[in-house]
């Protein structure tokens, strides 16, 4: 943890309002985008509520943060846990109902810009395929659950290094590498029938 981050944490702990504003400005957008990427079925309101719960926990728990990982790594792990809890609450409310569809015109909770703004890059068909792939990945991760879901999210959605993951999960980097390899194999096994299901559901032209 660098000196500027240490200083910011200390200022927050003393109750300095500007310090908390700096922390939120730096980490809220990252946490929101992380939740969007990992759980593509959440609505804008869902993401906002999850992030509010995340940063309430940050406020209440910052005193216990020991700096064994980067502050952002710690916050993203809290966001991941809150997203999982929220997803389970939605499942309980719907009693097994379908996922909430994510509109391609949905807005980012921070920028208020469309997640998929019109551009010269991907075509609508490509965008739809990308969204479907994201939803399938979210579903596969949810089925996988447990330590595998957590470590895969931290590596491939939060884009943390092996060392950062090791610090966050209190593992050594070799264990992280081994676990990731095994979890990727499990993810492939879980994802394959989901992909086959989607292929069967594609109407013939």
PELIN-V767984 format. One record per helix or strand. SS is the DSSP state (helix for helix, strand for strand). FROM is the first residue (numbers start at 1). TO is the last residue. If there is no record, write none. Layout:
BEGIN
ss->{SS;SS}
from->{FROM;FROM}
to->{TO;TO}
END
This chain:
BEGIN
ss->{helix;helix;helix;helix;strand;strand;helix;helix;helix;helix}
from->{3;17;44;71;107;114;124;146;162;173}
to->{13;38;64;94;107;114;144;156;169;201}
END
